């Protein structure tokens, strides 16, 4: 065997573990999901499943709960992306300055990311409890009447948005911070000598230099937002009145609580296509912005 062929085989050996994991946990489950989506597969009666064609897909597109969950996750995505990215960039700008106690602030801002979403959700349940919650007690000090928070169909999703932004901003902060520290300081010095104020330096140096970082954060935040599940499942169980029901949680509940795996598979295929479309649109828009510049 020549050296080129030997190197090729060694290369395949290096990527073989990743290929096996990809096959076992992504490709095969995806193929099985598509297969199940054309059947009436019930987990309690696996041997009785039969082919039903596109019936599950038609039922999915007519299901009011699934359609409501799409509206809910769209609302969550529209609000969480600017809020979370804005908070993350602001925190990164704060800790990017050399000042005493910077390490303390970095740890404090990043600490919520380390705690699991389940634990965070349970803790916030006590804080926003409408009867004995800490937040209503604080509002009472300012003579503001107690708020229903998660028990209100109008407020519940916004509470989840706020909690999610607080929990996830620390991770984006570190990525923004690495981008800020990669900007040559000489650019700021030259701009300052030319008489540029702080806002002009931020607009003309910081933001353009952070564009690649921002695009990467925007893409990951979009995908994460579309996969919202834990907060709704732990804090509200999709209520009240399905106001916080999300597609991922509804698919999980349909497949593993109601045992309708065929119907759940059809929903997962449709929602997977929606996520792909959203991601492609987002990439097209950001690439178009780069070309315009």
Secondary structure in CASP SS format (residue, H / E / C, confidence):
PFRMAT SS
TARGET T0000
AUTHOR 0000-0000-0000
METHOD secondary structure of the structure
MODEL  1
X C 1.00
X C 1.00
X H 1.00
X H 1.00
X H 1.00
X H 1.00
X H 1.00
X H 1.00
X H 1.00
X H 1.00
X H 1.00
X H 1.00
X H 1.00
X H 1.00
X H 1.00
X H 1.00
X H 1.00
X H 1.00
X H 1.00
X H 1.00
X H 1.00
X H 1.00
X H 1.00
X H 1.00
X H 1.00
X H 1.00
X H 1.00
X H 1.00
X H 1.00
X H 1.00
X H 1.00
X H 1.00
X H 1.00
X H 1.00
X H 1.00
X H 1.00
X H 1.00
X C 1.00
X E 1.00
X C 1.00
X C 1.00
X E 1.00
X C 1.00
X C 1.00
X E 1.00
X H 1.00
X H 1.00
X H 1.00
X C 1.00
X C 1.00
X E 1.00
X C 1.00
X C 1.00
X C 1.00
X H 1.00
X H 1.00
X H 1.00
X H 1.00
X H 1.00
X H 1.00
X H 1.00
X H 1.00
X C 1.00
X H 1.00
X H 1.00
X H 1.00
X H 1.00
X H 1.00
X H 1.00
X H 1.00
X H 1.00
X H 1.00
X H 1.00
X H 1.00
X H 1.00
X H 1.00
X H 1.00
X H 1.00
X H 1.00
X H 1.00
X H 1.00
X H 1.00
X H 1.00
X H 1.00
X H 1.00
X H 1.00
X H 1.00
X H 1.00
X H 1.00
X H 1.00
X H 1.00
X H 1.00
X H 1.00
X H 1.00
X H 1.00
X H 1.00
X C 1.00
X C 1.00
X C 1.00
X C 1.00
X C 1.00
X H 1.00
X H 1.00
X H 1.00
X H 1.00
X H 1.00
X H 1.00
X H 1.00
X H 1.00
X H 1.00
X H 1.00
X H 1.00
X H 1.00
X H 1.00
X C 1.00
X C 1.00
X H 1.00
X H 1.00
X H 1.00
X H 1.00
X H 1.00
X H 1.00
X H 1.00
X H 1.00
X H 1.00
X H 1.00
X H 1.00
X C 1.00
X C 1.00
X C 1.00
X C 1.00
X C 1.00
X C 1.00
X H 1.00
X H 1.00
X H 1.00
X H 1.00
X H 1.00
X H 1.00
X H 1.00
X H 1.00
X C 1.00
X C 1.00
X C 1.00
X C 1.00
X C 1.00
X C 1.00
X C 1.00
X H 1.00
X H 1.00
X H 1.00
X C 1.00
X C 1.00
X C 1.00
X C 1.00
X H 1.00
X H 1.00
X H 1.00
X H 1.00
X H 1.00
X H 1.00
X H 1.00
X H 1.00
X H 1.00
X H 1.00
X H 1.00
X H 1.00
X H 1.00
X H 1.00
X H 1.00
X H 1.00
X H 1.00
X H 1.00
X H 1.00
X H 1.00
X H 1.00
X H 1.00
X H 1.00
X H 1.00
X H 1.00
X H 1.00
X C 1.00
X C 1.00
X C 1.00
X H 1.00
X H 1.00
X H 1.00
X H 1.00
X H 1.00
X H 1.00
X H 1.00
X H 1.00
X H 1.00
X C 1.00
X C 1.00
X C 1.00
X C 1.00
X H 1.00
X H 1.00
X H 1.00
X H 1.00
X H 1.00
X H 1.00
X H 1.00
X H 1.00
X H 1.00
X H 1.00
X H 1.00
X H 1.00
X C 1.00
X H 1.00
X H 1.00
X H 1.00
X H 1.00
X H 1.00
X H 1.00
X H 1.00
X H 1.00
X H 1.00
X H 1.00
X H 1.00
X H 1.00
X H 1.00
X H 1.00
X H 1.00
X H 1.00
X C 1.00
X C 1.00
X C 1.00
X H 1.00
X H 1.00
X H 1.00
X H 1.00
X H 1.00
X H 1.00
X C 1.00
X C 1.00
X C 1.00
X C 1.00
X C 1.00
X C 1.00
X C 1.00
X C 1.00
X C 1.00
X C 1.00
X C 1.00
X H 1.00
X H 1.00
X H 1.00
X H 1.00
X H 1.00
X H 1.00
X H 1.00
X H 1.00
X H 1.00
X H 1.00
X H 1.00
X C 1.00
X C 1.00
X E 1.00
X H 1.00
X H 1.00
X H 1.00
X H 1.00
X H 1.00
X H 1.00
X H 1.00
X H 1.00
X H 1.00
X H 1.00
X H 1.00
X H 1.00
X H 1.00
X H 1.00
X H 1.00
X H 1.00
X H 1.00
X H 1.00
X H 1.00
X H 1.00
X H 1.00
X H 1.00
X H 1.00
X H 1.00
X H 1.00
X H 1.00
X H 1.00
X H 1.00
X H 1.00
X H 1.00
X H 1.00
X H 1.00
X C 1.00
END
